[in-house]
């Protein structure tokens, strides 16, 4: 009997039979589709049927001798390709055998055609390419002749008889049909089809295919999601608190009970129907773990009546705060958590049994596929994967279907991007059955903005945004009881660095000497307060830091405070060190002043006595306030001040005019704003900026042309985080570890065959030597080394390095390099990269 193979490893001799690769996972693909998935004109059963046939036939073209000779003997032929012929078979079968409508069938054609490359709809068929048509006819003719052997080898009669398949292989029939073949891409992308939202079934079916294809090729089974008991969160919380009590701990516990009570009190119909839940609560109230427990409660209830168990996915805006969230999640998911961002050390994850014995490329594949009980990722990973045609990011998108997704700090999404993100979430919720928990202290109008974009192109009979359920139903009472901080606007005159530092000195003295202020504990008045200063630009942070150093040298402070500077001008390793150092100073009650950029605003767990903030959007000001009197400790008193100032024109370089105008209007004529008033201010703020802004033209193009019109090139315009000008990555070889990492990086980058594994293990001690360094393993090792290299990389605007250009790291690398011998010229451990004063290098 003739055997045909899907994959063959020449080094190990391991082979995978083609029918095993196609038949066994096809049913698993259909089973992986939760009952919540549907699309306009496409029921859940239809989706399962189409997905099953797409997978079953996606590699059928590998049965040709052209491909088998290439796979087993290394004979290269122009006819060895398999995707196009497999796509034609899939399309013909869906059209003729299952009575699918033409566009639904064409989705199957596109998925199979592009399953080894990026997803595209336009520019993929060339009617004039006669040589390609002849090639397909040769492949089809050979397959027709081989059908007796193919049917003898494997139980294909289970799916169709030999004669039917023989008919499907008459591909010339497709070439002769203008309407059903050559014109289909134009029909699919035409405006008449926009209301069907074909983008969402296309990327979902494509994701199902490429994900299952890679998992089966790697020899894995799909992960089985099981219910995780929500009590695990409670146990962990009790361990963390260690029996301690305080006003804030009691408030957190009360909020947690309310949140869980809301889930418990939902009817089954509410759980089935609602896709959006909000959690609006002040900073420091314990949203991270409360939301996780709420998600686990939802998971259990959904499992009981929807016949599947949702995956838990949490996304946060910034990589720099993901580690503390990871520690909390690992306590609840000790053996099933996938952490995925661009700096992930995926070798430390145990998302499946036996992972420690896997090669690094397979470990990376599991992480990128989100194969685990729970996933912790970033906004960039999530939203850029939903808005792309690239193969690797799309692989994981099917895991969103039916999942519970927690989005933390959603106010960090730029206001002009909110309509796109809001529209995207609504359609993912509607079609994939995904449930979202939206968390923030300042709930922006994300869904309202999304509805505005949706209705701009396709008016809806249903009217407004989808219904939401607020998990902390009495959240306003938490805001009204807050007495931790107050805003003190000082916006009458603009300040330069000198006048600002004198202002800081004056207010510190007021804080210490104002004996009439009974809100400040007597002992607090006797010591130098801890001070947070947040400005809008890196250069301003350095200037303020240096000016404060001069004031300290001149003994202008009544005490000698510790001074620290924090910004992205420092390498990440030093940023973490500074945060840890300041945290220790605060714990010991040492006088400390931290000058920072917006880096401090999200998730950094530091607690100061008072603060100063350059003017910024209200949501940013509230985030800064969350780092002052954070714990609400009694000895700090009440209403610790956050002074709002204007430093020349700095805010206009960073924030939109609309956001700044709304914030200034709210502060007009007010001497102080107490924390209990913040939430009412937030409501008014979002009303103002929504009224004053239209839809961004780029965002409209991404939605109309990219999503509705299926133009995947248009999607490339989307960027969640905009960079200000062109930037360059500069590697600072600061210490011995940096030198070793650089050597390992060079070894992998420039040694084509025999690498020195001793150099690699200096950086990755747990890595096993691979006898065959395949391209996939090399890429995975480079990914791991790059994550460690990032600890020493700063991003500098290109124009700032033109006069003081660092070394090139290598011919094939975009990195710039500051060697250890030159670090004093280019880098300061206190303030970071030095961009001033040109240096002559020899």
N, C-alpha and C positions, 0 to 999 in steps of 0.2 A: 504493500500500500504506500502511495506517495504521501509524504508529510509536508505540510507548509507551515512556515514559522512567521511570527510577528516580530520577534526580537531575538538577537543572538549576540552573546558576549564572547568575542574571540579569545579573550584572556582566560576566562574560566570555562569556556565551552558550554555555558548554560544557554539553553534555548527555551523559548516559549511558543507553544503551538498557537497558530493563528486563530483557530476556532475557540480555543480556551480564552484567548484575549478578547474575543468579540462576544461570545455567548454568555459566559458566566456573569460578567459585570453588567450586561444590558438590563437584566431584571433588577439588579441592585440600584442602577441609576433611576429607574422608575420608582422603586421603593423609597428612594431618598427624597422624593418630591413630597413635601407636606400637603395635606388637604387644603391648606389655605391659599395655595398658588392657583391663579387663574389669570386670563387676559381677555380683553374685549373679543368676543366671538370665539373664545377658546376655553372650554371647560377644563377642570382639573384632570379628568380622565383623558381628554385630548392631549393635554400637555404631556402626560405620562406616556401616551402612545407614541407621540412624535419623538420624545426623548429616547425612548426604547429603540426605535428604528434608526435614529441618528447614530446611536452608539453601535448598534449591531452591524451597521454597514459602513462605518467610517473608515475602516481599513480593508475593505473587501478587495480593493485594487492590489493589495499585497499578494494576492493569489497568482499574479502573473509570474511567468518565468523570469521576466526582466527584473522584477524586484527580488525574487528568491535567489537568483544568481548574484545580484549585488550584495544581498545580506550574507549569504553563506560563502561565496567565492570571491567577493570583492570586485566583480565584473561590472564596470560602469557603463551604463547605456542611457541614451537620451529618453528611453521609454520606461526607466525604472520608477518614475514618480507614481504615487498611488492616490493622492488627495483628489485630483480632478476627476478621475474615472470613478472613484468611490462616491464623490459628490453627485455625479450624474446618475449613478445607480440609485442613490438615496432619493433624489428628486423624482426620478421616474417612478420609483416604488410608492412614494407618498402620494403622487398624483394619481396613479392608476389603480393601486391596490387598496388603499385605505380611504379613498374618496375625500382626501383633504382638499381644501380650497388652495388655489394656486399660490397665494402669498405665504400661507402657512407652510406649504411644501417647500417653497423657495427658501424659507428660513433654514430648513434642514440642509438644503444645498449649500448655503453660505457657511453654516457651521462646519460641515465636513470639508469643504474646499479650503477653508482658512485655518484648520485646526492645528497646523504646525507654524502658523505665522500670525500676524496681527489681523484683527477683524476689520474688514472693509466691505462696503456694499457697492460703491461706484468704482469704475475703472478696472474691474476684474475680468470682464469678458471682452474679447476682441474678435468681432465677426470676421475681420480680414486676416486673422492669424490662421491661415489654412494649414500650416505645418503642425500646429497644436491639435487641430481637429483630426488630422490624419493620424497623429500619435494616439489620440483617444480611440479612434477606430481600430488601430492595430491592437491596442490593449484589450478592447472589448471583444474583438475577434478571437484573440487567444483565450480569454476567459470563457467564451462560449464553447470552445473546443475542450476546455479543461473541466467543464461542469460535471461530467461523470465521475472524474477523480475526486473533485471537491465534495460531491454528495456522498461518495463512498467513504471518504475520510471522516466526515463529521455529520451530525444529525440535522442538516439544514432543512430537511423535509418538515421539521417541526414548525418552520416559519413560512416556507413557500415551496412549490414544486419546481422541478428542474426546468420545465417548459416556460413557466412564468418568468423565471430568472433569465432564461435565454432571450425572452422578449424584451425584458428590461435593458439588456445589454445592446439593444439596437440604438446606440446613442445618436446615430445620424438623424433619427426622428426628431430629437431635440434641436439639432442644428438647423433643421428645416422649419422650425416653428418660431417665427419672429416674436409673437406675442408671449408665448410661454417660456421663452429662453432669453433671447437677446434683449428684449425690452423689459424684462422683469425688474431689474435694478431701478430703472427709471420709474416704473409703476410703484414700486415699494417706497421710494423717496418722495413721490409727488405729494402736493399739498392735500389732495383728496384723502390721503391715507394718514395724515397727521393725527386725527382724532383716535386712531387705533393704537397709538403709542407702540409701534412695532419695535422700538429700541429695547424695551424692557423684556419681551419674550426672547428677542435675538440674543442679548448678552447673557440671559439666564440659561438658555439652551446651550449656547457656546461654552459657558462656564461649566455646566454639568458634564459636557463632553470632554473638555480638556482636563478637567480635574480627575474624572474617573479614569481617563486614559493614562495619566501620569501615575496615579495611585496603583492601578493594576500593573503597569509596566515596572513599577518599583517593587512589586511583590507585597504590597500592603493590603489590608482590609480597611474599609471605611470605618471611622470611629462610630461607636454606638453611644448615643447620648442617653444618660440615665439621670433620673431626678437626684439632685443634691439637696439634702434636707436643710431648710432655712435656719434650723436651730444651731447649725455650725457657726453661723455668724454671731449669734447670741453668745455662744460659748467663748468665741474668740474675743468678743467685746469685754466679757467678764474677766478674761485673762489679762487684757490690756489695762483695765481700770484697777485691778488688784485691790478691790474693795475701797478705793479712794472715793471721796465724796466732795463735791463742790457745787455751786449754783449752776455752773455751765454743764457739768456732767449730768446733773439731774434734769436740766433742760434738754440735753441731748437724748436722754432716755425717754422723756415724755414725748419728744418729737418722733422718736423711733416707734414707740407704741402707737402713736396716731397713724403713722404711715402704714404700719403692718395692719392696723385695724381697718384702714381704708380698703386694703386688698381683701381682707377676710370678709368684709361686708358687701363686696360686689356680688351681684347675682351672676349666675352662669351666663345669662344673656349679655350682661355688660362685659364680662371677660371675653366672650366671643366677638362682640361687636366693636369694642373700642380698640384703637391701635395706638393712641397717644396718651401718655401719662406725663404729668409735669411734677417736678419737685422743686418748689420755690422756698428757699430757706436762707437765713443769714450765714455768712462765713463762720466756720467753726462749730456748726450744729451737728456735724457727723453725717453729711450727705452720702459720702462714699460707701460706707458699710450699710447704712439704712437703705439705700437704693439697691444694693446687692441683695439684701435680705428680701426686699419687696419683689425683686426679679425672680428670686428662687420660689417665693410664694406663688407668683404668677405661673412659673414653670410647672409646679405641681398641679395647679388647678387646670391648666391647659392640657396636661398629660391625661387627666382623668376623663375628659370628654372629647378631645380632638384626635386621639389615637396616634399621637406622636409627642416626642419630648423636645421642646425648644432648646437650642443652644443659647448660652449667655455670652453676649459680646459687649465689651465696654470700650469706649473710645474717649480719649482725652486730648486736649489741644496741643500739649507740648511734651516733647521727649524728656525735658529736664525734670518733670514731675512724675514721670511714669514709674520710677523705681519705688517710691513710697507707696503708690497704689498697688504695685506688684507684690510687695510684702503682705499687704492686707489680703489680696486675692489668693496668694499661695497658701495662706493659713486655712482658707476655705476649700481650695482645690489643690491639695498637695501633690497630686500625681496626674493632673489633667489640664493644666493651664498652658495655653499657647500665648507667648508674648511676642508681638510682631511689630517692629518698627525698623528703620534703616540701620540702627546700631545694635540690634538684638544679638546677644551671644546665645545662639540657638543650641549650643552643645550643653548648656546648663538645664535645658528644659526636658522634662520627662512626660511628654504628652502621650506616649504610648509605651507598652511593655517592650522591653528589649531594645529601646532606643539607644542605650549606651553602646550596643554592639554594631550600630549602623555606621556606614560611611558618612562623612560630613555632608556630601551632596544630598543624600537621602534625608538626613536630619533637616537640612534647609528646606527641602521640598515639602516636608510635613508642616513646617512652620508657615511657609508661604501659602499652603493650602488650608490653613486654619483647622487642622485636624486635631481637635481636642474637645474636652467637655466645656471649656470656657476660653474666651479669647480676650486679650487685653491689647489694644492697639491705639493708633493715633488718628486724629481727624484726617491728616494728610493721606494715610494709608486707606482709610475708608472712602473718602470722597473722590480721591484721584483714581481709585479702583472702579468706582461707579461711573466715572466719566472718562473713559479711555477705550481704545480699541486694542491696546497692547495685551499680548497673550498672558504673560505672567501675572499681572495684577488682576485680570479678569477671572483667573482660575478659582479664586476664593469666593466670588460674588454669589454663587449658588448657596453658600453657607448662610447668607443673610435670610433666606426664605424661611419664614416661620419662627425666626429667632427673636429673642428679646434683646434689644440694643439699648444700652445706657450711654447717653451722650452727656458728658460732664462739662461744665463751664461753657455752655453754648454761646454765651455773650461774647466770647473771644472771636467768633466768626465776624469778619469785617461786615459792616452794615450793607455795603453794596453787593456782597455775595449772598446775603440772607435770602433774597427771592429765589435764587437758583437752588440753594441747599433746601429751603422750605418746600419747593416744588418737587425736588428729587425725593425727599423723605415721604411726601404724601403719596407719590406713585409707587415707591417701594413698599410702603405700608398697604396700599390698596391692592397691588398685583401680587406681591410676594407674601403677604400676610405677616409682615414684620411688625412687631410692637416696639415702640420707642418710649424710653423714659428720658425726658429732657430736664436737665438739672442746671440750676444757676441761682445766685442770690438776686440777680436782676433779670427776670424773665423777659427777653426781647420778643418782639412780635414775629417770630420766625415763620410760623405757619400762615399768619395773615399775609406776610410778604410773599410767601410761596404761592398762595391763592391768587395774589395780584398778578404774578407772572403766568400762572396757568390760564387765567381768564383773559389775559392779553392776547392769547392766540386761539384758545378753544373755550368759548363761553360755556358755562355749566348751568344746567337747570337746577342743580342742588344748592347753588348759592355760595355761602361762605366756607370758611375753613372747617376741617374735620373737628368733631367734638373731642375735648380733652378731659381727663379726670385728674384733678389736683390731688396728689397723695397726702400732702400736709394741708388739710382743709382749712385749718385755722392759722395759716402761716402769717397773716397780718398781725396776729397777737404776739408772735415772736419778735417781729420787727418793732412793734410799738413798745415792748418791754425793754428794748436794748438801750443801755446807757453807757456803752463802752467808749464811744468816740463822738466827735463833732467836727463838721467842716467849718473853718473860719476863712471865708473868702477875703483875699487881700489883692484885688485886681485893679485898683484905681490907677496905679502906675506900673509900667514895665520895669523890670530890674535887670541889671547886668550881673555878672558873677560876683563882683565886689560888693555891690549893695545887697545882693541876696545873702551872702555869707554874713554880712553885718546884721541883717534881719534875723538870720538863724540864731546868731549869738545873743541878740536882744531877747528873742522869745524863749530861749533856753533859760536866761536869767529870770524872766518873768515867771516861768514855770517853777523855778526853785525858790524865788523870793516872795511870791504872792501868798503871803500867810493868810489873807482874807478869804482865799478860795477853799472853802470847807470840803469841796468834793475831792481834794487831793489829801491823802493820808499824810500825817505829820512827818513820818519817817521818809516818805517819798520826797518831801520838800528838802530834806537835809542832804540828799544825795544827788549826784549828777544824773539826769535822766538819760535813758537810751533813746537815740534819735534815728529815725529813718528819713532819708532825703531821696526823693525819686524825681528824676529829670527826664527829658524826652530825647536827648541825643547823647551819644557816647562822648563826643568832645566836651559837652557841657559837664558831664559827670567827672571827667578828668580835671577840667578847670576848677570845678567846685572843690574837689578833693584836694588839689594842690593849694588852693587858697585857704582851706581849713587847716592844712598842714602849717602854712605860714602863720595863721592866727594862733595855733597851738604853740609854735616856736616863740612867738611874741608874748606867750603866757596870757592871752586874752580870755581863756577859759578859766573858770574858778577851780576846775579840776583838770587833770591831764587825761582826756578821753582817748580810747583806742579808736583809730580811724581806719576805715576799710572802704574799698571801692569795688563795685560789682557791675560788670557789663559783659556783653558778648565780645568785647575787645580782648578779653582774657581767654586762654584756652580752657575747655570744659573742666579739665582736672583742677585747675586753680580756682575756677568758679565754685566747684563743690567744696574745695578746701576752705575758701573764704566763708561760705555759708555755714560750714561746720564750726569754724573758728568763732564767728559771730554768735552762733547758737550757744556755744560754751560760755562766751562772755556774758550773754544775757542770763544764762542759768546761774552764773556766779555773782550776778549783780554788778559786774564791772561797768564803768562808764564807757559807752561805745557809740560811735556815729557811723552809720553805713550810708554811703552815697551810691545810688544805684540807678540804672535805667529801668525800663518796664520789665526787665528780667525777673524782678522780685514779685510781680503782681499775682501770678497764678500758682497757687499750690505750695509756695515756699513757706514752711512752718516756722516763722520767726515772729516774735512778739515784742514790740517796742512801746515806750512810754508816750512818745509824741512823734509827729511827722510833718514833713514839708513836701508839697507836690506841685510841680509845674502843671499848668492848666492842661487838661486832657478831657476826653469824653467822660460823662458821668459814670459809666460802667467801669472805666479804668480807675477813677477816683475811689469808687467803692471797694475795688479790689485792693488798692493801696491801704485804705482804712482797715481792711481785714487783717493787716499786719501790725496794727496798733491796738494795744490792750486786747489782744485776740482772745485770751482766755477769760477776760472779764474778772480778773483777780481783785479781791476786795481792797488789798493794800494799794492798788493803783488808783483807786477812787473811780469817779465817773466822768464821762465826756472828755476823755483825753483828746487834745487838739490835733487836727490835721490842717495845716495852713495851706491854702490854695493860692499860688502866686502866678505871675506871668513873666517868664524869662525871655525877654526880647521877642523874637518871632519863632521861637523853637517849635511851638505846637503846630504851626502851619506847615512845617516840613514833614510832619508825621501823620496828622489827622485831617479828615475832610472838613471843609468850611461848614457844612451843614451840621456835623456833630458838635463842632466848637461853638457855633452860634447858639444852638439849643442849650448847651451847658451854660454859656455866659448869661443867656436870658433867664435861666432858672436861678442864678446866683445874684441877679440884679437887685440891689437895694437890701440885701440880707447880710447882717453882721455875723450870724452863725446859724448853722443848720444841725440840729441834734440827730443822732442816729435813729431815733424813733420816727423821724420824718423822712428817712432815706427812701423808703418804698413808695411813698406817695410821689416823691420827686422822680423816681424811676418811671412810674406810669406816665407822668407828664412829659418826661424826656423822650420816651419812645413815641408818644403822640406827636411831639414837635418834629422829630427827625423823619417820621413816616410822612407827615404832611408836607415836609419841605423837600422830599426827594422823589424822583421818578425812577424808572428802571434803567440801570446802567446798560449802555449799548452793547458792550462785550458780552454781558450776561444774557441779554436778549438773543444775541447771535448764537451763543453756545446752546441755548435751549431750542430756539426755532430751527436753526440750521443743523446743529450737532445732534441733539436728541430727537426732535420731531422729524428732521430731514435726514437723519442717519449719515451725516457727513462727519466721519471720524477724524478728519483733519481739523475740522472746526473745533472739536473738543480739546485740541492741544492748546487753544487759547486760554483754557481755564487753569488758574493757579490759585489755590486756597490762600497761600501766603505770598504776597507780592514783595519782591526785593526792591530796594530803593537803589536803582542804578545797577550797573554791571559789577559783580563781585568776583574776587579771586580767593581760592583756598590757599592759605599759607600754613605749612607744617613747621612748628617750632620744636626743634630738637633740644628740649630743655634739660633732660636728665638721661640716665643710663637706660631706663625703660624705653624712652622714646628712640634711642639709638638702636636698641634691639628690635623694636617694632619696625623701624625703617628698613633695617637689614632684611627682615623676614618679608616685608612688602616687596622690596627689590628682588629678592630671590624668586618669588612667585611671578613677578611681573616680567623679569628679563631672562630667566633660565627656562628655555623651551622644553627641556627633557628632564635631565637629572638635577633635582634640587637637593640642597643640603638640609636634610630633615632635622639636624641638630639646631640649625638657625630657627627653623619653624617651631620646634619644641621649646626653645627659650621663651617664646611668647605664648604658645599654646601647649602647655605641658601634658595635657590629657589626650592630645591628638595621637592617633595611631598612624604609623607609617603606611602609606598606600603603595603597594608594588606597582600599580598602574595609575599614573597621574593623568586621569582623563580630563577633558576640558571642563566637565561638570564639577569634578572634585576641585580642580584649580580655582574655578569661579567661586565655589563655596568657601575655600580657604581664604581667598582674597577678600571675600565678604567679611569673614571673621577678623582678619587682620585689619581691614579698613575700619571696622567698628572700634578697634583699639587705637588705630592711628588717629581717629577723630578726636580722641582725648587731648590731642596736641595741635588741633587745627583751629585757626581763627579765620573768619571770612572778612576780608577787607575790600572796601570799594576800590575798583581798579585805578581810578584817578589818584588815589592816595598813595599808591605804590609806584607811580610812574617815575617820580624823582628819587625814590629810594627803593629800587627794585631788588627783591630777594633773589636767591639763586633758583634756577630751574631744578626740579627734583629729578627729572630724567626726560629723555626724548619722547617716550610714549605716555607721559603723565602730564595732566593739566595742573598738578600741584606746584606751588612755589615752596622754597625750602630755606629755613634759617638754621644753618649748622650750629652745633653746640659752641664752637669757637667764636661765633659771631652773635650769640644771643644777646649779649649786653648792648650791642648797637641797635638791635631791632626790637627788643622785648623787655618789659619791666614786669616783675612778679606782682607789683602793686597795682598797676594801671593797664597792663597788657601791651599790645602791639604799638610801637612807636612809629608814627607816620610823619613826624616833622623832621626837619634838618637832613638834607641829602648827605649820603656817606659815599666816599670813593672806595671801591673794592678792587683789590689787585689779585 
